[in-house]
Amino acid sequence: MRPTVRILGTHGVPANYGGFETAAENIALYLVRKGWRVIVYCQQDGNGPITEDVWRGIERVHIPVDLPGWRGTSKFDWLSIKHACQFKDIHLTLGYNTGIYNFWQRLKGIPNVINMDGIEWSRSRWGFTKQAILYINERFAAAYGNMLIADHPEIEKYLWTRAPARKIVTITYGADPVPDASTDPVTDLGLEPGGYFNLIARPIPENSILEIVQGFSARPRGVKLALLGTYGNDDPYHQAVRAAASDEVVFPGSIYEPDRVKAIRFHSRGYFHGHTVGGTNPSLVEALAAGNPVIAHDNMYNRWVAGDAALYFNSADTFAAQLETLLDSPAQAQAMHQAALTRFEEEFTWDHVAGQYEQLLLRYVRTGKGIEDATKSGVLA
């Protein structure tokens, strides 16, 4: 009999929303290729009955919800868990935003592997109320999950304060390699292949975009900076970034189409990454997959992910200095390009990442035990 896993916690597949959806799609497709039966729960707007179909070998359970935003997501998560718990299959839950609901798997005796994301509750952009909700749900998920997945070694260390170390493992995020790409998405933006850097991030203070723009704009660079994202006129931080930008900084807006984004990365001279919190950031991994030399904020998360593929900064001035180093040394830029590809191949391909998920799930299948019991017996040691 084929092993079976039910994937919960995302908006569903195919991925058109965010990082967890991309992970769900790639992990599910990998497991299907390996002979698994995979069921993914998918959120849709509106009312009506639960429906099911098959997409690329993945069984999909579509659950309509009639509430917007986080309320709709919360309702969807609860309905997904109730539906999935009718069966005795292992669950893979991506995210802990509604971790309090995971008591239901515990009550039903259903093993539940939970990817704990980054330290999401600590992000200032959520505001106090949502931070408190996320903090509480993190605690419940850590208590109710049979096995917890961290996406970065530092997140694993953090989770040791939330749960026994024996039920925590690190499995990173993945990306697709970018061996080639059309130049059309680049030239359509008025950019010249090889004549610009790129930055793709949510425009909020914790992503250091203002410091990057200030450092880049300190003097003429002879290259451009493509700053992807929505920078409105009604947000003070967005206004500050625009005010600090020189004529060499361009604002193409938000671009979500994967092929266009990959082309922008592939033809870029490098990638700027200002994230200060979180674990393994998907945007940084995707930059490595494209072979981008990186200038990244200097913190333990980015240093582990990028390694020798990056130069590191902690202010506008240090960013400017690192940029000059990169621009003035083609040999160093080439070495960082190769280091990016090497780091990607050794840690962040989807086959490597999804393969680790499979090995974790297979160990449970082979024991026929709950994951915690398997851990205690040494099977998962």
Summary of the structure (lengths in Angstrom):
residues: 381
radius of gyration: 21.5
end to end distance: 26.1
largest distance: 64.8
contacts: 1281
relative contact order: 0.11
helix: 48%
strand: 19%
